Amino acid sequence: MVTITIDGKEYEVAERRTILQAIDDLGLLMTEVDIPHYCFHPKLAVDGSCRLCQVEVEGLPKLQIACDTPVRDGMIVKTANQRVKDARKGVMELLLINHPLDCPICDQAGECKLQDYSFDYGIESARTQEPRRPAKKNADLGPTIVFDQERCILCRRCVRFCREVPKTGELGVFHRGDESVLELFPGTQLDNPYSMNVADICPVGALTTKDFRFKIRVWFLDDQESVCDQCSNGCNIYASRSNNKVYRYLPRRNDAVNDTWICDHGRMSYKQILENRLTEPGIKGQRDVGYRDAIQEAGRLIREARTSSRRIVGVASPYASNEDLFTFRKLLEALGAGPGTFAVQRGEADDVLIKAEKAPNANGARALGFEESYESVGAADVAIVLGHTTTAEYFRDVANLILIDTHVSSLMDQAAVVLPARVTAEKEGTFTNHANRVQRFLPVVEPKFEAWSDGDLLQQIASASGLGGWDSMYSVHEISKELTESIAAFADLQLGSLDDQGRELS
């Protein structure tokens, strides 16, 4: 560690870090210490191309770029004196010489760093009269990204991202001097599993996603913290919503989980909130069934099985939250139905973020004592099933299947009772990712039809089954408290005490 002074305040920072990196490590960048920057990104290699982050370092004759100047013990840095301000104005003027004046129609307006920095650090008006350099407009770079070349300020973030993260290297800067342009390499297109991240890191409106382009102005949106549920990595995300509708997912920084990235598949999974949803409860052989009737029928089937001492089994879902699974475990114990099983689907993985387990909470199910099984549950009078990670063959010897699910599936045809449940974006809870990090997610939207969380439905079914102690209103926070007090691995991981970065199991 070394001690540096920034604008009169001393800070202890790690050695072998640049000034910008050190300030970012402290969590002060653009909050308490304003050093505007374009090319710098905390998860990419240093480029030093935009020159906007110049600061004055005592003892050096010229201004230094903070992104590529290593800290040293006793260093004194000034970020806000007149010399620095004049340099920033000069850089901003150069960056804006060829930039089109189309903020009112630009899709980046409202979250554009060129817009923000020109207002905060730029000059009031341009001094040039020459026409702006013509460049490509609405260029197709691949299946996910549209490129407005005229807006590009050549920060090269996207170039470094493609080289360093997916390591596909589709983009490059071609030509020299004032003729430099960003282009695809000949014969390629921007088509990798993380391609849409280039739109996130583009500080201007040059790179936009086809999915979100011209959908809604960003100032109509607010972002809710959540967790992606498409694989066991549990990438941290923001869900951008307006009028009870999700318009996009964006990656949220968590250095222990996903840095600042998210895969394209996870990003597009917001569409699953509405697509192919199970919207109505059902009882086999009956029509126009309400929630109350379906829950009472589920309770009746369980009561009859218990009265006749017939076998009851439970199959959990790795998409259910820890709180839902704990409620399920309690119910199975009360019914004498054993620990319950679960199955998790697997698929392709990579060395960046995508994990083979295609569910967010398989480790949570394991930690809560559910047994991973891919065999038939065997002969049973009643099977209580969460989700559809198994097939009808799994329940071939089951007389009555009670299905709690979020989406339409083939299991519905076999089920005696079907109950619609909420998806991740519609409830609160925690997931345990592949590295045993417990992460909290918050409700983003309300379902457009009647639906309850898995845990709430299980509590209602337990009450309808005549079990004692299940008549109170369901509270996910009370369940979380009971979970952390009952399961040693979850100690000190109560829902209300988790921050936005999560913590690992004990």
ABEGO torsion letter per residue (X at the ends): XBBBBBGGBBBBBBBGBBAAAAAAAAGABGAABBBBBAABBAABBBAGAAGAABBBBBGBABBBBAAABBBBBGBBBBAABAAAAAAAAAAAAAAAAABBBAAAABAABGABAAAAAAAAABBABBABABBBBBBBBGBBAEAABBBBAAABAGAGAAAAAAAAAAGAGABBBBEBEAABBBBBBBGBBBBBAAAAAAAAABABAABBBAAABGABBAAABBBBBBBBAABAAGBBBBBBBBGGBBABBBBBBBAAAAEABBBAAAAAAAAAAABGBBABBBBBGBBGBBAAAAAAAAAAAAAAAAAAGBBBBBBBBAABBAAAAAAAAAAAAAAGAEAEBBBBBBBBBBABABBABBBAAAAAAAAAGBBBBABBAEBBABBBBBEAABBAAAAAABABBBBBBABBBAAAAABABBBBBBBAAABBEBBBBAAGBBBBBBBABBBABBBBBAAAAAAAAAAAAGBBGAABBBBAAAAAAAAAAABAAABGABAAABBAAEBBBX
